[in-house]
Amino acid sequence: MITPSDLLIVPIFAGLTEADRQWLAEHMSERWLDVGEAPFESGAAAEFMFVILEGALQILTFQGGAWRVFDTFRAGRITGVLPYSRMTHFAGRANPIERTRVGQLPRSDFREMLYRIPDLGQHLIALMSDRVRSSSWNDQQQEKMLALGKLAAGLAHEINNPAAAVNRAAATLQERLQQLPPLVARLARHGLSESLIHAADGLRQRCTVEAAPPLSALDRGAREDAIADWLDDRRVPESWLLAATFVEAGIAPADLDAVTREVPDEAVPDLVLWLEGTVAADRLLDDIRQASRRVSEIVGSVKVYTHMDRAPEREPVDLRQGIESTLTMLGHELREKQIQVERDYDAGLGPVSAYAGELNQVWTNLIDNAIDAMAPGGTLRIVTRRQGPFAQVLVIDDGKGIPEELQSRIFEPFFTTKGVGEGTGLGLDIVHRIVTVQHDGAIRVESKPGRTAFVVELPLGAG
């Protein structure tokens, strides 16, 4: 049984008269909840206001494919449906985290409660406003976390590939370098002249400077066979392995003839093995340099995307640079769905005065939505162009399109066409506010089956 003194723990009830608290206590039903005994589930009719008298009740919502904690209500707090609320069904579920005592006030008693205790209505309206703000903030944070999660996963793949290439190349290079000293010792025992060694090293240096032309599989096979035959004729071991290295470096049998013409027959295998080992080491070093450069490029794109090391204020922004950094960040998603990207950038388009970090959120949401909308193998088209005093950016996908009856609602807060748990419906709302409020621009959508274009307009100029 609930008594008027039990309700003193609730701040908005503490200032009521004893008679008011007596009325509330008489109309509330007492309920004890054990851990795991939920007073309501997601989708259940919202029929009660719950007053937490003892213990704690956790409210969970389903977001991002999992149940997440929205808030924890401890003794003295109120949850459930409130007066003036439009809620008809609970969006989340309650989970007692310890034995909990609650008072339940039926929705059917709200009218009489507000008539008898009019001051309580204002307090409950303020409480509902706080809850709406908290819910909105949580949803926005969830939207950002979902986007961040996608970007983090993409970056992990982007960086992992060149990092793995560096590790593989470094391990192979170590093996190669360990094989070279014995070969050098054998060459010394052959008594080869300095000019012969220089000739072989000159061929190595030429391969380092000059990139070999790309070959078809058929041409590569024919060249490897020719070099393998040349090596077999001179009893060079593992000819098939050496042949692959020499062909990749652009070395032909005629090149090997030139550097071994004056070399004694018994010294040819060791000289060729040394040449192949040094050429392979050079190419492994080049692989490491290229992979390391790729990591640096990705880090550079991250800095551009996040607008690191710069003040959060408007400045002249190159739209193409921001879009390209966003495409880099989402590169894994594009490759995973085998989506082709077509770029049509206006080279003469000037900068826009913008908050670069916020603008990159716009490109992320629009491009990510386009990727989700497209079937594997689709085409994403990015266009920038001048339209009077505005710069226009078009993000165009060839997905199934947005139904005409929904197009007028897509920028509404919490409206989403995605499945449950896949989005909060705030992505395009955030985009709309960034473009229109923060940048004095405009955004619209043009959609039909096979072509959806989001058109962003931003004022040109640096000030």
Summary of the structure (lengths in Angstrom):
residues: 463
radius of gyration: 34.8
end to end distance: 67.5
largest distance: 115.5
contacts: 1388
relative contact order: 0.08
helix: 54%
strand: 19%
